[in-house]
Amino acid sequence: MTDDNPSESPEAGRGAVKIDSTVPHSARVWNYMLGGKDNYPVDRQAGDRIRQVFPGMVDIARQSRYMLVRVVQHLAAEAGIRQFLDIGTGLPTVDNTHEVAQRNAPESRIVYVDNDPLVLVHAAALLTSAPEGATDYIQADVRDPDFILGKAAETLDFSRPTALMLMGIMGLVADYDEARTIVDRLLAALPPGSYLALYDGTDTDPAYVQALGGYNRGSGAIPYTPRSPEKISRFFDGLELLEPGVVPVTAWRPEPNPWGTAPEVACWGGLARKA
């Protein structure tokens, strides 16, 4: 089902990268949950432990990904956004941000950010672009917003409205005040008319919280902290929240999806505009 040794040869002459295949990484565990092959045995073991306690994790992975598609579709096709800063992008899969955006607006410019070296290996898949637009990839941690903004400015024009996408990433910043500060710093660099798209796991399902607790204690990976819907809502303070507000990802402007009837999942998010 999966390859025990994903390629470690980066494309486009980016140089050697060091990948630790002995410790799970959230991007690779998520890739496994989505049925991908870019993961190691240690990632699959961590994913299987979560699924044993909480089979609904697969639903969270799928449905949160599908919200991302709907958000980008709205931003590119209806809101006129042509720039996207996608932090915590994870490994390439179907309907990446640039693919959805450039289907609607080929001139869209996208910068991806992740701290997993394996994502760098696969960056060539993320760096494809319509000739009218552009894509770039930055290897960085969300905890270093100033570095991210400085590098992203080489591709994006921060005098123009930009969509900041933080999809499932802020739960990796355990301290809530620090997480709020990071989001505020990133938003401060963006002009009026920009958007924040954000979702994260919530504490609304005890089985999910239990599964994450076991993952955090036993995997050796960076812990993931689920938060209350109220705390997730506060990431949008000071912004104009679009309907239907901060809701389970399956309830955010739902459409027919490839997996049939969408169950409510312990992952909430929203989309808001900076006035």
KAHUWO-V224671 format. One record per helix or strand of 2 or more residues. SS is the DSSP state (@ for helix, = for strand). FROM is the first residue (numbers start at 1). TO is the last residue. Records with the same first field share a line. If there is no record, write none. Layout:
SS->FROM-TO ; FROM-TO
This chain:
@->26-33 ; 41-53 ; 57-77 ; 97-104 ; 117-121 ; 123-126 ; 145-152 ; 170-172 ; 176-188 ; 206-218 ; 229-234 ; 249-251
=->83-87 ; 109-114 ; 134-139 ; 163-167 ; 195-202 ; 240-241 ; 247-248 ; 267-273
